[in-house]
Amino acid sequence: MPDEPVIPSDLAVVGAGAAGLYAALSGASVGARVTLVSATPLAQTASYWAQGGIAAALAVEDSFERHLADTEAAGREMARRSAAQVLVREAPARVRDLEAMGVRFDADRRGVLALGLEGGHSVRRVVHAGGSATGRRVVRQLSALVVDEPNITVVEGARAAGARIRDGRCAGVALEDGRAVQARATILASGGAAALWSRTTNPPGSLGIGMSIAHAAGAQLADLEFLQFHPTAVIGIAGREGFLVTEAIRGEGATLHGPDGDRFVEELAPRDEVSRAIAALLESTGATSVGLDMRNVDPSLFPNVVSALQDAGLDPTRERIPVSPAAHYMMGGVVTDLDGRSTVAGLYAVGETACTGLHGANRLASNSLSECFVYGARAAQAGLDEPAPRRDARDALDVPPRAAPLERPLRATQEALWRDAGIVRTREGLQRVAQDPHPLARLIAACALRREESRGAHQRADFPAADPALDHRHSEIGVERRPRPALWL
């Protein structure tokens, strides 16, 4: 691990999930010096546990236009068309690039990719690797390539503490241990913020660190009110609480059943609809879970899910699995353009850390991994066009004082967000969160209070209908901490 006070680079990448790994490899492929900062050992990020696949229009009966229409439908008149067009047009090429990098996707004996169907998609277009082990397979392969790439310096076990701003530009990133990375461009790819909620599918580190760093540096954030709840997370099982059971299993015929044993929802409706239906049923019946019946699904298609459940004492081939919604994916994040640029020069964001407007009010299943690769490559390319930071004697010694760790949430904050900023919100509950000691929780509450409507993943009991006047109006929030509506097209 480098121990110099300042590590010189062309690109600094914070986060070693799918977006960060791909951005780092994209930069290194054209000869750039890249420093990859990872708080955990490689292949232990949130992307590693991603069970969904990569959405791309690869089937004969599919098209860019059809993928775009599904993305916009899921986004509830909030998806930014220009961002969605970039994704649907470039995702197929990124899948082919990953194959060339050694990722082996599920295919038949002739090599034809096996495409899955997930909620909100009108056609089979989701590429998987090892069934529901896509994140694991992709991240493991990209991590191996990163380790073998001489142009990439990996700094493991290091946490970013803040952006280094010089003359109004981001010139790198400071680390909590007192070191710093100097770079033309800094790419934040540190994941989302769903672990701020007490019940979540995410690992404990998904606390919006990149969003907090960017906001402290003066960057705009947006759409923090749009937090997607995954409908089928295991509940009540020690050691598997919050374990996500992939939507692809419902695509293969698994069904959801209430306490009376009856089906009560269209299982492949967009996630916000399924989560709300489950939450409403649990509230009306007093039950703590619904049953996911996957007994008619071939277990060999999802070996890691089946084995994880069996290890926890559940046999999905014989019994229904107890599930209920959990905080899963933040559609909001650091405001960026279509190349990952934030509103601070030299500072970029990609993946779940970013908000291009692609997902709108509700992410279409498996568009997130596609986003990591499409926008990770674009950000790396754009970042290398940034001017080199000054390098002189003064600059070499300009290491920020030892930074305090970014504020971690109290358990009370996580419980407050789950209770008052959960699947259904009210003004009174959000006002309580607005007084929370955690800065990012307060920003989330501010955005949710400002959006006086129900749309996609944001549901207000006191404003139960969507307001057409807010179509494509995104909640931007800057250093003034007061969200304002902005039209994104």
Sequence and secondary structure as in RCSB ss.txt:
>XXXX:A:sequence
MPDEPVIPSDLAVVGAGAAGLYAALSGASVGARVTLVSATPLAQTASYWAQGGIAAALAVEDSFERHLADTEAAG
REMARRSAAQVLVREAPARVRDLEAMGVRFDADRRGVLALGLEGGHSVRRVVHAGGSATGRRVVRQLSALVVDEP
NITVVEGARAAGARIRDGRCAGVALEDGRAVQARATILASGGAAALWSRTTNPPGSLGIGMSIAHAAGAQLADLE
FLQFHPTAVIGIAGREGFLVTEAIRGEGATLHGPDGDRFVEELAPRDEVSRAIAALLESTGATSVGLDMRNVDPS
LFPNVVSALQDAGLDPTRERIPVSPAAHYMMGGVVTDLDGRSTVAGLYAVGETACTGLHGANRLASNSLSECFVY
GARAAQAGLDEPAPRRDARDALDVPPRAAPLERPLRATQEALWRDAGIVRTREGLQRVAQDPHPLARLIAACALR
REESRGAHQRADFPAADPALDHRHSEIGVERRPRPALWL
>XXXX:A:secstr
    SEEE SEEEE  SHHHHHHHHHHHTTT  EEEEESS TT SGGGG  S EE   STT  HHHHHHHHHHHT
TS S HHHHHHHHHHHHHHHHHHHHTT    B TT  B EE  TT SS  EE SSTT HHHHHHHHHHHHHHH T
TEEEEET  EEEEEEETTEEEEEEETTS EEE SEEEE     GGGSSSBSS TT S HHHHHHHHTT  EE TT
 EEEEEEEE S TT TT B  HHHHHTT EEE TTS B S TTS HHHHHHHHHHHHHHH  S EEEE TTS GG
GSHHHHHHHHHTT  TTTS EEEEEEEEEES EEE  TT B SSBTEEE GGGEE SSSTTS  TTHHHHHHHHH
HHHHHHHHTTS     SHHHHH             HHHHHHHHHHSSSSB HHHHHHHTT SSHHHHHHHHHHHH
  S BTTB BTTB S  GGGTTEEEEE TT   EEEE  
